[in-house]
Amino acid sequence: MITTTQFLGELLGSFTLIAMGCGVSMNHTLNKSYGLGNTATLSGPLGWGFSVAMAIIVASPFNSGAHFNPAVSIGFAAAGLFPWASVLPYMVAQALGSFLGAIAAWFMYKKQFDATENEPSKLLGVFATNAAVRNPVHNFANEAFATFFLVFISLMMLPPKLVINGSDVPIGLGANGVLINGFLIFSIGMAFGGVTGWSLNPTRDLLPRLAHQLLPIKGKGNSDWGYGISIASLGPIVGCLIAAVMFLLVKPYFF
């Protein structure tokens, strides 16, 4: 079972990720924001990638492994590298952190939300993901495929080892791991973000979507739960399980 320290690490890291990541989206999208119009393909993935890096820094002293994502926790458990009993507590921490992070970002941009009332696509898009072109098959496949890369590459980044006096000694990625993970999110966003906005993470999508549902935002429209559950959440779960199977197939060759 997880410790209170690990729970706090996942909560605070998820809070940081969503507060900063949704803040990036709000900065680029909402009216009367200095970032409005800065919608270059590079800026969104880069902003979210560095949000992940900052979240890892926040969580690192808590020794939680910095999952921030049920797809990562489930994928690592399916690969035999994380206890199944810890998956649900991690998901609870990730959900709480993501929800609170979305509310914090909304509060910071409250006046910009007021200036963007009655533009429902913008007002939902700064919280949750959506497809550029709605097609259930292609949208689901994109989320599964993108999450496959997230989890498979994360699994392949297991700490390298040296053999000293006949014993395996982990080297670890050290501070480099922060940047590597940030650029992993950036790379996936640049590659596949144009299709669905790359959720990759059920709590990253569903809990900010819940915040959108509950917060007093004028003219916000509906929260599109059908898409959030069927595509942005189930797609990543399928992708992480495929990644775990692939890792188990190649593991004997490398680990």
C-alpha positions in Angstrom: 0.0 0.0 0.0 1.2 3.5 -0.7 2.5 5.9 2.0 1.0 9.3 2.9 4.2 10.8 1.4 3.7 9.1 -1.9 0.0 10.1 -2.0 1.0 13.7 -1.4 3.6 13.5 -4.1 1.1 12.3 -6.7 -1.5 14.9 -5.5 0.9 17.9 -5.5 2.5 16.8 -8.8 -0.9 16.4 -10.5 -1.9 19.8 -9.1 1.2 21.4 -10.6 0.8 19.7 -13.9 -2.9 20.7 -14.4 -2.6 24.2 -12.9 0.4 25.0 -15.2 -0.8 23.0 -18.2 -4.3 24.4 -18.2 -2.8 27.8 -17.5 -0.8 27.4 -20.8 -4.1 26.7 -22.6 -5.9 29.6 -21.0 -3.1 32.0 -21.7 -3.2 31.1 -25.4 -7.0 31.0 -25.8 -9.0 33.3 -23.6 -9.8 36.9 -24.5 -7.9 39.7 -22.9 -4.9 37.4 -22.2 -1.5 38.6 -23.1 -0.9 35.2 -24.7 -4.0 35.3 -26.9 -3.0 34.6 -30.5 0.2 32.8 -29.6 -1.2 29.6 -31.1 1.9 28.4 -32.9 2.1 24.6 -33.1 5.2 24.7 -30.9 3.9 26.6 -28.0 1.2 24.3 -26.7 3.2 21.1 -26.6 6.2 22.9 -25.2 4.2 24.5 -22.5 2.6 21.2 -21.5 5.9 19.4 -21.7 7.6 21.9 -19.3 4.5 21.7 -17.0 5.2 17.9 -16.7 8.9 18.7 -16.0 7.9 21.1 -13.2 5.4 18.6 -11.8 8.2 16.0 -11.6 10.4 18.4 -9.7 7.6 19.1 -7.2 6.9 15.4 -6.7 10.5 14.1 -6.7 11.1 14.5 -2.9 8.0 12.4 -2.2 9.3 9.3 -4.0 6.0 8.6 -5.7 7.6 7.9 -9.1 5.8 10.9 -10.6 3.0 9.1 -12.4 0.3 11.8 -12.4 -1.6 9.6 -14.8 -3.7 6.4 -14.3 -2.5 5.2 -17.7 1.1 5.3 -16.4 0.1 3.6 -13.1 -1.9 0.9 -14.8 0.7 0.4 -17.5 3.5 0.0 -15.0 1.4 -2.4 -12.9 0.6 -4.5 -16.0 4.3 -4.7 -16.8 5.0 -6.0 -13.3 6.8 -2.9 -12.1 4.2 -1.3 -9.8 1.9 -3.0 -7.3 -1.7 -3.3 -8.4 -2.9 -2.5 -4.8 -1.3 1.0 -5.2 -3.1 1.8 -8.5 -6.4 3.0 -7.0 -4.9 5.2 -4.3 -2.6 6.7 -6.9 -5.6 7.4 -9.1 -7.4 9.1 -6.2 -4.4 11.3 -5.6 -4.1 12.1 -9.3 -7.8 13.0 -9.5 -7.8 15.3 -6.5 -4.6 17.1 -7.7 -6.0 17.5 -11.2 -9.3 18.8 -10.0 -7.7 21.3 -7.7 -5.2 22.4 -10.3 -8.0 23.1 -12.8 -9.8 25.2 -10.3 -6.6 27.1 -9.4 -6.0 27.9 -13.1 -9.6 29.1 -13.6 -9.3 31.4 -10.6 -6.1 33.0 -11.9 -7.8 33.6 -15.3 -11.3 34.5 -13.9 -11.4 37.9 -15.6 -10.3 36.4 -18.9 -13.1 33.8 -18.6 -15.6 36.7 -18.1 -14.3 38.3 -21.2 -14.7 35.1 -23.2 -18.3 34.3 -22.2 -20.6 32.7 -24.8 -17.7 31.1 -26.6 -18.3 27.5 -25.5 -15.6 25.7 -27.6 -12.9 28.0 -26.1 -14.3 27.7 -22.6 -14.2 23.9 -22.7 -11.0 23.6 -24.7 -8.9 25.3 -22.0 -9.9 22.5 -19.6 -10.3 19.4 -21.6 -9.4 17.8 -24.9 -11.4 17.5 -28.1 -10.9 16.1 -31.6 -10.1 18.5 -34.4 -12.3 16.3 -36.6 -14.8 14.0 -34.9 -14.4 10.3 -35.9 -14.7 7.7 -33.1 -12.4 5.2 -34.7 -9.6 7.6 -35.6 -9.9 9.6 -32.4 -9.8 6.5 -30.2 -6.9 5.1 -32.2 -4.9 8.4 -31.9 -5.3 8.5 -28.1 -4.4 4.8 -27.7 -1.4 5.2 -30.1 -0.1 8.3 -28.4 -0.4 6.9 -24.9 1.3 3.7 -26.1 4.4 5.8 -26.9 4.1 7.6 -23.6 4.0 4.5 -21.5 6.3 2.3 -23.6 9.0 4.9 -23.8 8.7 5.5 -20.0 9.1 1.8 -19.4 12.1 1.7 -21.6 13.7 4.5 -19.5 14.1 2.2 -16.6 17.2 3.2 -14.7 20.3 1.8 -16.3 22.6 -0.3 -14.2 26.3 -1.0 -13.8 27.6 -4.4 -12.7 30.0 -3.8 -9.7 31.5 -6.8 -8.0 28.8 -9.0 -9.5 25.9 -6.9 -8.3 23.6 -4.7 -10.3 23.9 -1.1 -9.2 21.2 1.3 -10.6 22.6 4.5 -12.1 19.4 6.4 -12.5 18.6 9.3 -14.8 19.1 12.0 -12.1 18.1 15.5 -13.0 18.2 14.6 -16.7 15.0 12.5 -16.2 13.0 15.7 -15.6 13.9 17.1 -19.0 13.6 13.8 -20.8 10.0 13.3 -19.5 9.2 16.9 -20.4 10.5 16.5 -23.9 8.6 13.1 -24.2 5.3 15.0 -23.7 6.5 17.7 -26.1 7.4 15.1 -28.8 4.1 13.3 -28.5 2.2 16.6 -28.7 4.0 17.7 -31.7 3.5 14.3 -33.4 -0.2 13.5 -32.5 -1.6 16.5 -30.8 -3.2 17.8 -34.0 -5.8 15.0 -34.0 -7.3 15.0 -30.5 -5.3 17.4 -28.4 -3.5 14.4 -26.8 -5.2 13.7 -23.6 -2.9 10.7 -22.8 -4.3 10.8 -19.3 -7.9 10.1 -18.0 -7.5 12.4 -14.9 -5.9 15.2 -17.0 -9.1 15.2 -19.1 -12.0 14.2 -16.8 -11.2 16.2 -13.7 -10.7 19.5 -15.5 -13.8 18.6 -17.4 -15.6 18.2 -14.1 -14.3 21.6 -13.0 -15.7 23.1 -16.2 -19.1 21.4 -15.4 -19.2 22.8 -11.8 -17.6 26.3 -12.1 -19.7 29.4 -12.6 -18.6 30.1 -16.2 -20.9 32.2 -18.3 -22.0 30.7 -21.6 -19.8 27.7 -21.2 -22.1 25.1 -22.9 -22.0 21.4 -22.1 -19.0 19.5 -20.9 -19.1 16.8 -23.6 -18.8 13.9 -21.2 -19.4 11.3 -24.0 -16.1 12.3 -25.7 -14.2 12.6 -22.4 -15.1 9.1 -21.3 -15.1 7.1 -24.5 -12.1 8.7 -26.3 -10.0 10.8 -23.9 -10.1 8.3 -21.1 -10.6 4.8 -22.5 -8.2 5.4 -25.4 -5.2 6.0 -23.0 -6.1 2.9 -20.9 -6.0 0.7 -24.0 -2.8 2.3 -25.1 -1.1 1.8 -21.8 -2.0 -1.9 -21.7 -0.6 -2.4 -25.3 2.6 -0.7 -24.1 2.9 -3.1 -21.1 2.5 -6.1 -23.4 5.1 -4.8 -25.8 7.5 -4.1 -22.9 7.1 -7.6 -21.6 7.9 -9.0 -25.0 11.1 -7.0 -25.4 12.2 -7.0 -21.8 14.2 -10.2 -22.0 16.5 -8.6 -24.6 17.4 -5.6 -22.5 16.7 -6.0 -18.8 
